[in-house]
């Protein structure tokens, strides 16, 4: 429960930061949809920025713009992912998706605006010298773009009409791009802000990124849609290959546990200071939404 409390506390800090940063955008439909899309999430990516930064002695106030940026990118990706031309979902985080609450045009524009907003946040001088901010912009663009999350989305769409189901290797690559890239970036960002070697934290984040997706595939089979806040069992209904269909339910759970152990090993150089990140890795495969 201590970890859940810390996660909730840090998520509220990030949410307050984003609310203040968005105040300048007024109250038109696009701005309202931006705020709406940022509500109700777990805040794992922003939390990871703050907790990884703390390992290097970076105060939360100095890392908050990066935490807010990755949460804005994640929210934009969810808005677009829910659109009829993508996954066509009506529910997200227990609420109507943005295109259902407004319309498709507002959803597209709100997603676009959140992406621009994220990069504006990375210009904040609190993040450090200009070269630090430039590197943060470049690495987030890489993680979110056509060699990261967007590539993963495209691979996922292509898989729907592929002649044969994807192999385990192909699923792993797809999810490393679609989900893993935006979970790896927060750890990388913390090292950039601190001017430290990103390798240990990136190894940790790669492992939890894949574990996160395996846990999602397990939830799609075993989960409760009222807790998940979104439709479940869509992958099975569509006949898509997932970690569960390829490894079996028990095999997928075993692989997720192995990845958590791998993530914990990567944190060894940080000792007890990294306990919250160890707890995060365990939380990822134990969550019910």
C-alpha positions in Angstrom: 0.0 0.0 0.0 2.9 2.4 0.6 3.8 2.2 -3.1 0.3 2.9 -4.2 0.2 5.9 -1.9 3.5 7.2 -3.4 2.2 6.6 -6.9 -1.0 8.5 -6.2 0.8 11.4 -4.5 3.3 11.8 -7.4 0.4 11.5 -10.0 -1.4 14.3 -8.2 1.7 16.5 -8.3 2.1 15.9 -12.1 -1.7 16.5 -12.6 -1.5 19.8 -10.8 1.6 20.8 -12.8 -0.3 20.0 -16.1 -3.4 21.8 -15.0 -1.4 25.0 -14.3 0.5 24.7 -17.6 -2.7 24.2 -19.5 -4.4 27.3 -17.9 -3.1 29.5 -20.7 -5.1 27.5 -23.3 -8.5 28.8 -22.4 -11.7 26.8 -22.4 -12.6 26.0 -26.0 -13.4 22.5 -27.0 -9.9 21.5 -28.0 -8.5 22.8 -24.7 -11.3 21.1 -22.7 -10.6 17.8 -24.6 -6.9 18.1 -23.8 -7.6 18.4 -20.1 -10.2 15.6 -20.2 -7.7 13.2 -21.9 -5.1 13.8 -19.2 -7.5 12.9 -16.4 -7.9 9.5 -14.6 -4.7 7.7 -15.7 -2.2 6.0 -13.4 0.6 8.4 -14.3 3.1 5.6 -14.5 5.3 7.3 -17.1 5.5 10.6 -15.3 6.0 8.8 -12.0 9.0 7.0 -13.6 10.5 10.3 -14.6 10.3 11.7 -11.1 11.4 8.5 -9.3 14.3 7.9 -11.7 15.4 11.5 -11.4 15.4 11.2 -7.6 18.0 8.5 -7.8 20.4 11.2 -9.1 19.4 13.8 -6.5 17.2 15.7 -9.0 14.3 17.4 -7.2 10.8 16.9 -8.5 10.4 20.5 -9.5 13.3 20.2 -11.9 12.0 17.0 -13.5 8.3 17.9 -13.6 8.3 19.4 -17.2 9.7 16.1 -18.5 7.1 14.1 -16.4 4.3 16.3 -17.8 5.6 16.0 -21.4 5.6 12.2 -21.4 2.1 12.1 -19.9 0.9 14.5 -22.6 2.4 12.3 -25.3 0.8 9.3 -23.8 -2.6 11.0 -23.6 -2.4 12.1 -27.2 -1.6 8.5 -28.3 -4.6 7.2 -26.5 -7.0 9.7 -28.1 -5.8 8.7 -31.5 -5.6 5.0 -30.7 -9.3 5.1 -29.7 -10.5 6.7 -33.0 -12.7 4.6 -35.3 -9.9 4.5 -37.9 -7.6 2.8 -35.3 -9.0 0.7 -32.4 -12.5 2.2 -32.4 -13.1 2.3 -28.7 -15.9 3.9 -26.8 -14.5 3.8 -23.3 -11.1 4.9 -21.8 -10.3 5.1 -18.1 -13.9 4.4 -17.3 -15.2 7.4 -19.3 -16.3 8.0 -22.9 -13.4 8.4 -25.3 -12.7 11.9 -26.5 -14.3 11.3 -29.9 -17.4 10.0 -28.2 -17.6 13.0 -25.8 -17.0 15.5 -28.5 -16.4 14.3 -32.1 -13.7 12.9 -34.3 -12.4 16.3 -35.4 -12.0 17.6 -31.9 -10.3 14.3 -30.9 -7.7 14.6 -33.7 -7.0 18.2 -32.9 -6.8 17.6 -29.1 -4.3 14.8 -29.8 -2.3 17.0 -32.1 -2.3 19.9 -29.5 -1.2 17.6 -26.7 1.8 16.5 -28.8 2.8 20.1 -29.4 2.2 20.9 -25.8 4.6 18.1 -24.7 7.5 19.6 -26.7 6.7 23.1 -25.4 7.1 21.7 -21.9 10.6 20.4 -22.7 11.7 23.9 -23.5 11.3 24.8 -19.7 14.6 26.1 -18.4 14.0 24.2 -15.1 15.2 21.1 -17.0 18.7 22.4 -17.3 21.0 23.8 -20.0 19.9 24.2 -23.6 21.8 21.1 -24.7 20.0 19.0 -22.1 16.6 20.3 -23.3 17.5 19.7 -27.0 18.5 16.1 -26.1 15.2 15.6 -24.3 13.3 16.9 -27.3 15.2 14.7 -29.7 14.9 11.5 -27.7 11.2 12.0 -27.0 10.5 12.7 -30.7 12.4 9.4 -31.4 10.4 7.4 -28.8 7.0 8.8 -29.9 7.6 8.9 -33.6 8.1 6.7 -36.7 10.8 4.6 -35.1 9.0 4.2 -31.8 5.4 4.4 -30.7 4.0 5.3 -34.1 5.9 2.5 -35.7 4.5 0.1 -33.2 1.0 1.4 -33.9 1.5 0.9 -37.6 2.9 -2.6 -37.0 -0.2 -3.4 -34.9 -2.6 -2.2 -37.7 -0.6 -4.2 -40.3 -0.9 -7.4 -38.1 -4.7 -7.2 -38.3 -4.6 -8.0 -42.0 -1.5 -10.1 -42.1 -1.7 -13.5 -43.9 -0.6 -15.3 -40.7 -0.4 -14.4 -37.0 2.7 -12.7 -35.8 5.5 -14.8 -34.2 6.7 -14.2 -30.6 9.7 -12.3 -32.0 7.4 -10.1 -34.1 5.0 -9.4 -31.2 7.9 -8.5 -28.9 9.3 -6.0 -31.5 5.8 -4.5 -32.1 5.1 -4.0 -28.3 8.7 -2.7 -27.6 7.8 0.0 -30.1 4.1 0.6 -29.3 4.2 0.4 -25.5 7.8 0.1 -24.5 9.3 3.2 -26.1 7.2 5.6 -24.0 8.1 3.6 -20.9 11.8 3.6 -21.7 12.0 7.3 -22.4 11.2 8.5 -18.8 14.2 6.5 -17.5 16.4 7.8 -20.3 15.2 11.4 -19.6 16.2 11.2 -15.9 19.7 10.2 -16.9 19.9 13.0 -19.5 18.8 15.6 -16.9 21.4 14.3 -14.5 24.1 14.0 -17.1 24.6 10.3 -16.2 24.9 7.0 -18.1 21.4 5.9 -19.1 22.2 2.2 -19.6 21.1 0.8 -16.2 17.8 2.6 -16.1 17.1 1.9 -19.8 17.7 -1.8 -19.2 15.2 -1.6 -16.3 12.7 0.3 -18.4 12.9 -2.0 -21.4 12.1 -5.0 -19.1 9.1 -3.3 -17.4 7.8 -2.0 -20.8 7.5 -5.6 -22.1 6.2 -6.8 -18.8 3.5 -4.1 -18.9 2.3 -5.3 -22.3 2.2 -8.9 -21.2 0.2 -7.9 -18.2 -2.2 -6.1 -20.5 -2.6 -9.2 -22.6 -3.3 -11.2 -19.4 -5.8 -8.6 -18.3 -7.6 -8.8 -21.7 -8.3 -12.5 -20.8 -8.8 -12.4 -17.1 -9.6 -8.8 -16.3 -12.8 -7.1 -15.3 -13.8 -4.4 -17.8 -15.4 -2.3 -15.0 -12.0 -2.1 -13.2 -10.0 -1.8 -16.4 -12.1 1.1 -17.6 -12.1 -0.1 -21.2 -13.4 -2.9 -23.3 -11.6 -6.2 -22.9 -11.3 -9.4 -24.9 -11.2 -7.5 -28.2 -7.9 -9.1 -29.2 -9.3 -12.6 -28.7 -12.5 -11.6 -30.6 -10.4 -10.3 -33.5 -8.2 -13.4 -33.5 -5.0 -11.4 -32.9 -1.8 -13.0 -31.7 -0.8 -11.9 -28.2 1.7 -13.0 -25.6 -1.1 -15.1 -24.1 -2.1 -16.8 -27.4 1.6 -17.6 -28.1 2.8 -18.5 -24.6 -0.4 -19.6 -22.9 -1.7 -17.9 -19.8 0.7 -19.5 -17.4 3.6 -19.0 -19.8 2.8 -15.3 -20.2 2.6 -14.9 -16.4 6.0 -16.6 -16.0 7.6 -14.4 -18.7 6.2 -11.3 -17.0 7.7 -12.4 -13.7 11.0 -13.1 -15.4 11.0 -9.6 -16.8 10.3 -8.1 -13.4 13.3 -10.0 -12.0 15.4 -8.7 -14.9 14.3 -5.2 -14.1 15.1 -5.5 -10.5 18.6 -6.8 -11.3 19.2 -3.7 -13.5 18.6 -1.5 -10.5 21.4 -3.1 -8.4 23.8 -0.2 -8.9 21.3 2.1 -7.1 20.8 -0.1 -4.0 18.0 0.8 -1.6 17.4 4.1 -3.3 15.6 2.4 -6.1 13.0 0.6 -4.0 10.1 2.6 -5.4 11.2 1.5 -8.9 11.3 -2.2 -7.8 7.8 -1.7 -6.4 6.7 -0.2 -9.7 8.0 -3.2 -11.6 6.0 -5.6 -9.3 2.9 -3.3 -9.5 2.9 -3.5 -13.3 2.2 -7.2 -13.4 -0.1 -7.2 -10.3 -2.5 -4.4 -11.4 -6.1 -5.0 -12.3 -6.4 -2.1 -14.8 
